Every structure is written in C-alpha cells, then in structure tokens.
Amino acid sequence: MAVAGVVDAIAYNLEGAPELVFDWKSDVAPTPDTRQHHAAQIREYLESTGAGRGVIVYMSFGEVSEVRLGTSFVPAGESRSD
C-alpha cells in the first residue's frame, strides 16, 4: 500500500530526529468526523516520520490540538478520559 501526504512542518530535536509534526487546517467549522479524519492523518505522519507528537492547528478559530500515537483524539479545551 502506498501512502502519500505533505506534512506542513516538522520540528527536529538536537540529534536531528523528528520530534513534532504540524498540520495547519483552514476549516471554518470542522465536524467531529472531520476532526477525527485530521487526527488520523497526523497519526499517519507520526508513523511515517517517527515523531512522537503532532499538532493540528485550526487557523480560522485559533485552536491547537495535540495528537499522539496510541491515544484518542480530544479537541483542545475538552477533557481526556483515557
């Protein structure tokens, strides 16, 4: 299976390894399904790059949500139950 995508930005640690993946979104009112799709996209980037964390930046309303492998996605401002 081939996977293609474009990471908007990657932050590297001092050793040169990918540490943080960024993806900026311009959606004005993303639905919960769209947000889950965006989180799945970030997880693909994390698996592909080996980075430990990713963030989705919803530029139109100033929200930044963190995504990690093995955890459920919780939008900024909501609580995590896992």
GUVOLO-643994 format. One record per atom (N, C-alpha, C): atom name; z, x, y. Coordinates in Angstrom, 3 decimals. Atoms other than C-alpha are relative to their C-alpha. Layout:
BEGIN
{"CA", {Z, X, Y}}
...
END
This chain:
BEGIN
{"N", {0.000, 0.839, -1.173}}
{"CA", {0.000, 0.000, 0.000}}
{"C", {0.000, 0.887, 1.239}}
{"N", {0.069, -0.750, -1.249}}
{"CA", {-0.911, 1.340, 3.422}}
{"C", {0.763, -0.752, 1.083}}
{"N", {-0.735, 0.582, -1.117}}
{"CA", {1.340, 0.756, 6.407}}
{"C", {-0.400, 0.749, 1.252}}
{"N", {0.349, -0.621, -1.268}}
{"CA", {0.268, 1.376, 9.973}}
{"C", {0.816, -0.647, 1.108}}
{"N", {-0.753, 0.520, -1.130}}
{"CA", {2.231, 0.987, 13.172}}
{"C", {0.113, 1.075, 1.055}}
{"N", {-0.164, -0.949, -1.094}}
{"CA", {2.888, 2.596, 16.502}}
{"C", {1.401, -0.170, 0.569}}
{"N", {-1.335, -0.021, -0.581}}
{"CA", {6.421, 3.483, 17.494}}
{"C", {-0.155, 0.254, 1.492}}
{"N", {0.118, -0.209, -1.445}}
{"CA", {6.841, 3.169, 21.248}}
{"C", {0.619, 1.318, 0.438}}
{"N", {-0.639, -1.277, -0.338}}
{"CA", {9.239, 6.133, 21.434}}
{"C", {0.953, 0.386, -1.123}}
{"N", {-0.957, -0.530, 0.974}}
{"CA", {11.344, 8.355, 19.171}}
{"C", {0.844, 1.056, 0.707}}
{"N", {-0.904, -1.045, -0.489}}
{"CA", {14.400, 10.381, 20.173}}
{"C", {0.336, 0.903, -1.190}}
{"N", {-0.276, -0.985, 1.046}}
{"CA", {14.965, 13.565, 18.174}}
{"C", {1.348, 0.673, 0.265}}
{"N", {-1.261, -0.729, -0.165}}
{"CA", {18.249, 15.367, 17.525}}
{"C", {-0.302, 1.478, 0.290}}
{"N", {0.174, -1.411, -0.361}}
{"CA", {18.810, 19.045, 18.354}}
{"C", {-0.718, 0.809, -1.075}}
{"N", {0.695, -0.691, 1.095}}
{"CA", {17.456, 20.066, 14.944}}
{"C", {-1.459, -0.421, -0.120}}
{"N", {1.389, 0.447, 0.030}}
{"CA", {14.189, 18.222, 15.608}}
{"C", {-0.283, -1.162, -0.926}}
{"N", {0.189, 1.131, 0.908}}
{"CA", {14.759, 15.340, 13.193}}
{"C", {0.051, -1.314, 0.792}}
{"N", {-0.043, 1.296, -0.682}}
{"CA", {14.036, 11.731, 14.277}}
{"C", {1.387, -0.629, -0.112}}
{"N", {-1.336, 0.589, -0.010}}
{"CA", {17.273, 10.014, 15.286}}
{"C", {-0.002, -1.464, 0.428}}
{"N", {-0.006, 1.343, -0.560}}
{"CA", {16.423, 6.853, 17.225}}
{"C", {-1.430, -0.429, 0.303}}
{"N", {1.331, 0.560, -0.212}}
{"CA", {13.290, 4.657, 17.271}}
{"C", {0.111, -1.136, 1.007}}
{"N", {0.019, 1.045, -1.026}}
{"CA", {12.485, 2.447, 20.281}}
{"C", {-1.257, -0.840, -0.133}}
{"N", {1.161, 0.881, -0.059}}
{"CA", {10.222, -0.578, 20.391}}
{"C", {0.214, -0.992, 1.136}}
{"N", {-0.095, 0.905, -1.143}}
{"CA", {9.667, -2.425, 23.674}}
{"C", {-0.829, -1.233, -0.289}}
{"N", {0.683, 1.280, 0.195}}
{"CA", {8.711, -6.107, 23.488}}
{"C", {-0.082, -0.728, 1.332}}
{"N", {0.181, 0.741, -1.243}}
{"CA", {7.342, -8.285, 26.264}}
{"C", {0.146, -1.507, -0.200}}
{"N", {-0.174, 1.428, 0.274}}
{"CA", {8.079, -11.645, 24.607}}
{"C", {0.937, -0.630, 1.026}}
{"N", {-0.821, 0.695, -0.990}}
{"CA", {9.469, -14.117, 27.124}}
{"C", {1.094, -0.821, -0.675}}
{"N", {-0.973, 0.837, 0.707}}
{"CA", {11.208, -16.422, 24.624}}
{"C", {-0.222, 0.127, -1.509}}
{"N", {0.239, -0.178, 1.435}}
{"CA", {11.103, -14.960, 21.088}}
{"C", {0.870, -0.946, -0.831}}
{"N", {-0.732, 0.886, 0.904}}
{"CA", {12.097, -17.382, 18.347}}
{"C", {0.844, 0.843, -0.951}}
{"N", {-0.762, -0.759, 1.000}}
{"CA", {14.663, -16.386, 15.710}}
{"C", {-0.900, 0.644, -1.052}}
{"N", {0.927, -0.586, 0.978}}
{"CA", {11.786, -15.853, 13.255}}
{"C", {-0.731, 1.209, 0.578}}
{"N", {0.662, -1.125, -0.651}}
{"CA", {10.002, -13.608, 15.748}}
{"C", {0.944, 1.187, 0.109}}
{"N", {-0.989, -1.072, -0.097}}
{"CA", {13.192, -11.599, 16.299}}
{"C", {0.207, 0.673, -1.365}}
{"N", {-0.147, -0.566, 1.345}}
{"CA", {13.583, -11.156, 12.534}}
{"C", {-1.221, 0.844, -0.364}}
{"N", {1.224, -0.776, 0.238}}
{"CA", {9.953, -10.010, 12.337}}
{"C", {0.058, 1.338, 0.742}}
{"N", {-0.128, -1.242, -0.775}}
{"CA", {10.592, -7.457, 15.095}}
{"C", {0.992, 0.962, -0.664}}
{"N", {-0.994, -0.839, 0.681}}
{"CA", {13.697, -6.197, 13.259}}
{"C", {-0.589, 0.603, -1.277}}
{"N", {0.649, -0.516, 1.216}}
{"CA", {11.684, -5.860, 10.031}}
{"C", {-0.986, 1.112, 0.355}}
{"N", {0.928, -1.029, -0.465}}
{"CA", {9.077, -3.878, 11.971}}
{"C", {0.758, 1.291, 0.305}}
{"N", {-0.812, -1.191, -0.297}}
{"CA", {11.767, -1.490, 13.239}}
{"C", {0.488, 0.649, -1.293}}
{"N", {-0.448, -0.561, 1.285}}
{"CA", {13.141, -1.086, 9.688}}
{"C", {-1.117, 0.788, -0.679}}
{"N", {1.151, -0.745, 0.545}}
{"CA", {9.629, -0.050, 8.566}}
{"C", {-0.122, 1.355, 0.696}}
{"N", {0.065, -1.253, -0.750}}
{"CA", {9.610, 2.553, 11.334}}
{"C", {1.128, 0.948, -0.417}}
{"N", {-1.130, -0.836, 0.425}}
{"CA", {13.065, 3.784, 10.279}}
{"C", {-0.279, 0.628, -1.359}}
{"N", {0.318, -0.530, 1.336}}
{"CA", {11.959, 4.141, 6.667}}
{"C", {-1.098, 1.052, 0.075}}
{"N", {1.125, -0.934, -0.105}}
{"CA", {8.750, 5.903, 7.697}}
{"C", {0.368, 1.311, 0.681}}
{"N", {-0.334, -1.196, -0.776}}
{"CA", {10.326, 8.334, 10.159}}
{"C", {1.248, 0.717, -0.479}}
{"N", {-1.275, -0.581, 0.409}}
{"CA", {13.728, 8.911, 8.561}}
{"C", {1.073, -0.108, 1.072}}
{"N", {-1.003, 0.199, -1.059}}
{"CA", {15.509, 7.918, 11.803}}
{"C", {1.108, -0.923, -0.513}}
{"N", {-1.135, 0.791, 0.454}}
{"CA", {18.942, 6.374, 11.367}}
{"C", {0.203, -1.315, 0.733}}
{"N", {-0.197, 1.207, -0.805}}
{"CA", {18.837, 3.776, 14.137}}
{"C", {-1.276, -0.337, 0.754}}
{"N", {1.111, 0.446, -0.826}}
{"CA", {16.338, 1.709, 16.053}}
{"C", {0.493, -1.027, 0.991}}
{"N", {-0.335, 1.028, -0.976}}
{"CA", {16.431, -0.498, 19.097}}
{"C", {-1.256, -0.771, 0.389}}
{"N", {1.040, 0.871, -0.528}}
{"CA", {14.346, -3.435, 20.216}}
{"C", {0.401, -0.294, 1.438}}
{"N", {-0.262, 0.244, -1.409}}
{"CA", {14.114, -3.700, 23.991}}
{"C", {-0.887, -1.164, 0.436}}
{"N", {0.726, 1.160, -0.517}}
{"CA", {13.150, -7.175, 25.205}}
{"C", {-0.015, 0.127, 1.517}}
{"N", {0.085, -0.352, -1.414}}
{"CA", {11.950, -6.179, 28.656}}
{"C", {0.078, -1.211, 0.924}}
{"N", {0.081, 1.139, -0.912}}
{"CA", {11.399, -9.668, 30.089}}
{"C", {1.360, -0.592, 0.341}}
{"N", {-1.328, 0.512, -0.338}}
{"CA", {15.105, -10.541, 29.899}}
{"C", {1.102, 1.039, -0.186}}
{"N", {-0.965, -1.095, -0.037}}
{"CA", {16.796, -7.139, 29.656}}
{"C", {0.956, 0.079, -1.168}}
{"N", {-0.858, -0.065, 1.186}}
{"CA", {18.153, -7.324, 26.111}}
{"C", {-0.366, 1.209, -0.847}}
{"N", {0.190, -1.120, 0.915}}
{"CA", {18.612, -4.306, 23.853}}
{"C", {0.798, -0.307, -1.263}}
{"N", {-0.658, 0.299, 1.270}}
{"CA", {19.381, -4.957, 20.168}}
{"C", {-0.198, 1.150, -0.971}}
{"N", {0.050, -1.111, 0.941}}
{"CA", {20.197, -2.293, 17.602}}
{"C", {-0.366, -0.491, -1.391}}
{"N", {0.396, 0.280, 1.382}}
{"CA", {18.667, -2.246, 14.125}}
{"C", {0.308, 1.238, -0.825}}
{"N", {-0.255, -1.090, 0.950}}
{"CA", {19.844, -0.132, 11.197}}
{"C", {-0.462, -0.447, -1.376}}
{"N", {0.349, 0.338, 1.373}}
{"CA", {18.704, 0.035, 7.600}}
{"C", {1.237, -0.531, -0.714}}
{"N", {-1.096, 0.508, 0.818}}
{"CA", {20.846, -1.998, 5.215}}
{"C", {0.951, -0.941, 0.703}}
{"N", {-0.846, 0.975, -0.695}}
{"CA", {22.344, -4.323, 7.841}}
{"C", {-0.859, -1.151, 0.476}}
{"N", {0.740, 1.132, -0.529}}
{"CA", {21.361, -7.748, 9.034}}
{"C", {-0.176, 0.169, 1.500}}
{"N", {0.295, -0.094, -1.422}}
{"CA", {19.823, -8.054, 12.473}}
{"C", {0.819, -1.028, 0.765}}
{"N", {-0.768, 0.891, -0.871}}
{"CA", {22.095, -9.519, 15.136}}
{"C", {-0.413, 0.288, 1.434}}
{"N", {0.386, -0.234, -1.390}}
{"CA", {20.722, -10.001, 18.651}}
{"C", {1.182, 0.407, 0.860}}
{"N", {-1.045, -0.448, -0.924}}
{"CA", {22.681, -8.427, 21.497}}
{"C", {0.815, -1.203, 0.474}}
{"N", {-0.888, 1.052, -0.479}}
{"CA", {25.681, -10.488, 22.562}}
{"C", {0.519, -0.928, -1.084}}
{"N", {-0.505, 0.808, 1.102}}
{"CA", {26.210, -12.087, 19.138}}
{"C", {0.839, 0.885, -0.906}}
{"N", {-0.875, -0.782, 0.870}}
{"CA", {28.787, -11.036, 16.556}}
{"C", {-0.620, 0.154, -1.379}}
{"N", {0.502, -0.328, 1.339}}
{"CA", {28.019, -9.465, 13.200}}
{"C", {1.044, -0.415, -1.029}}
{"N", {-0.937, 0.440, 1.030}}
{"CA", {29.540, -10.931, 10.039}}
{"C", {-0.026, 0.869, -1.247}}
{"N", {0.052, -0.838, 1.211}}
{"CA", {28.592, -8.195, 7.529}}
{"C", {0.702, 1.282, 0.155}}
END
